[in-house]
Amino acid sequence: MSSPSATNQPWWRTLTREQWFVFTVASLAWLFDCLDQQLFNLARGGAMEALLPDKSKAAEYGTYTTSVFLLGWGTGGLIFGALGDRYGRAKMLTFSILLYSVCTGLSCLSTGMLDFCAYRFLTGIGVGGVFGLAVALVADTVPDKARAPALGALQSLSTFGNLSAGFIGMGIGAMAVLPFGLAPWQAMFVVGALPALMCVFVMSRLKEPEKWVKARDAGLKTGVKFGSYAKLLGHPKWRKNAWFALIACSAGIIGLWGIGNFHPTITGSIVETHLKEKGLTALEMGKEKAYWGSVGLLMQNVGAFFGMVTFAWLAQKKGRKFAFALALLASFLSTLLVFSQMRTFSDIFWMIPIMGFGQLSVFAVFAIYLPELFPTSLRSTGTSFCYNVGRFLAATAPFTVGKLTAYLGQGRSPAEKIEAFRSAGMWVSLVLLLGIAVLPLLPETKDKPLPEE
């Protein structure tokens, strides 16, 4: 697409009205996706306490439902990544949003672990499609000069979805009576279904990128396969990029989804100790935990916003691999800080923002770096492969944390089980260092055009 040619303009001034529209829609799609993810993190504990006969196992089984969600996420990423390259990013993005929104709403109707996990798996399939499609859509639409900052902004803006989830959770936790007799966890899933309304808006106006349309038309004449995993993993260059980027991405994803997003479990134990002398009922204590878990989520994502902005800038100035390595190191150190040292009520207010800064900064680098590793015919496929196959590996982390927690806390008091949970999280966080180790094997893409066949 054509754009103003003044080279000294800031990136946002180089976008045409249509390019702004695409950037806005893609950013909202990922923002709402993140809203859905975080509402699940907030609702998970309450759902487990309501659906399990033995409430003492809520923390352990919460990790298993997260693994199910991540398995769906990985499956959806693989499916929609390939379909996006074959049939269009915009079409598949619309369907992904509709799927995760509807299945999130259905989660509030769960009556047991089986149907809850089924809804979470289907929600994960929809959620998994969004990142690769949204990133490829923007990368193929905006001018080269604007690509890296636009993708960094897309990822940074996603924190507003996470912050919105925190405010929603606080509002629900503060309500004395919820409509229709809903429990707080059910109300969160109902709210998470609302982004489906966006689909009508997206379907009516969003067009496929001109770059993708031209490449697809040329590919039909020359026989180039779009969205082919055989091609991705068979071509020496793309295969190397795919496998090593997958390892690096998996480390960051495990850091957040396997460990970091369980900070409400630690926060809940601190809040329970802090309020134990007030003689609250089980329902009142549940609301307090929901409220302060949401406050923790807000603080995590305030830190995340600044972390993403900082590391997106660093990736543009110092290089993608340097920013990637530093972000993984920050994720590792901030995780150790929270899981080992967050003990008092006041610690919540400064340690969780630091963890958010470290853990989510990695994702800003993902958004910029991944689409630069693959050609147009494989851009959505390759990005989704690295970002979402990592979910399969990350799905093992909550399961591992859960099993380690059960083993280390066997026969112990609830307080000692929380200590076992902390220890398990710290051991699993060592995987972040593996991501740093493989980065020298990947190419540096700073100031280079998007690759083609």
Sequence and secondary structure as in RCSB ss.txt:
>XXXX:A:sequence
MSSPSATNQPWWRTLTREQWFVFTVASLAWLFDCLDQQLFNLARGGAMEALLPDKSKAAEYGTYTTSVFLLGWGT
GGLIFGALGDRYGRAKMLTFSILLYSVCTGLSCLSTGMLDFCAYRFLTGIGVGGVFGLAVALVADTVPDKARAPA
LGALQSLSTFGNLSAGFIGMGIGAMAVLPFGLAPWQAMFVVGALPALMCVFVMSRLKEPEKWVKARDAGLKTGVK
FGSYAKLLGHPKWRKNAWFALIACSAGIIGLWGIGNFHPTITGSIVETHLKEKGLTALEMGKEKAYWGSVGLLMQ
NVGAFFGMVTFAWLAQKKGRKFAFALALLASFLSTLLVFSQMRTFSDIFWMIPIMGFGQLSVFAVFAIYLPELFP
TSLRSTGTSFCYNVGRFLAATAPFTVGKLTAYLGQGRSPAEKIEAFRSAGMWVSLVLLLGIAVLPLLPETKDKPL
PEE
>XXXX:A:secstr
      TTS GGGG  HHHHHHHHHHHHHHHHHHHHHHHHHHHHHHHHHHH S GGGHHHHHHHHHHHHHHHHHH
HHHHHHHHHHHH HHHHHHHHHHHHHHHHHHHTT  SHHHHHHHHHHHHHHHHHHHHHHHHHHHTTS HHHHHHH
HHHHHHHTHHHHHHHHHHHHHHHH SS GGG  HHHHHHHHHTGGGGHHHHHHHH    HHHHHHHHHHHHHT  
SS HHHHHHSHHHHHHHHHHHHHHHHHHIIIIIIGGGHHHHHHHHHHHHHGGG   HHHHHHHHHHHHHHHHHHH
HHHHHHHHHHHHHHHHHH HHHHHHHHHHHHHHHHHHHHHH  SGGGHHHHHHHHHHHHHHHHHHHHHHGGGGS 
GGGHHHHHHHHHHHHHHHHHHHHHHHHHHHHHHTTT  HHHHHHHHHHHHHHHTTHHHHHHHHGGGS   TT   
   
